[in-house]
Amino acid sequence: MSDPIGAHEELNKRWLREIHAGVSPPGPLKACGEWLFDLRESGRLAEAAWDGFLKARKLGTYRMERLVRTGEFVEGSSPLEQ
C-alpha cells in the first residue's frame, strides 16, 4: 500500500491492515526490485489476496443498488453470499 492522500484512504488502509489484506512496502518504492520478489516468494502477497477474498465484503455496488431499488438490506454471515 502506498501512503494515503486523504482521510478516506487512511480509513481504507487501516481496514485493509485489520483484515490482513494490505501489504506495506518493506522498503522504498524506488527499490521495489529488491524486495518485491521476496514478498512473493514468502507467500505474503498470496496470503494478503486470500485474506482480502475471504474477509472483504463482495458485491457492494449490487447491494447498494438493491437497497435503493427495494429498500431491502440483507447482510449475510459469509463474504461469498450475494
Protein Blocks (a to p, Z undefined) as FASTA:
>chain_A
ZZdfbfklmmmmmmmmmnopaccdfbdfklmmmmmmmmmmnommmmmmmmmmmmpcghkl
mmmmmmmmnopacddfbfkbZZ
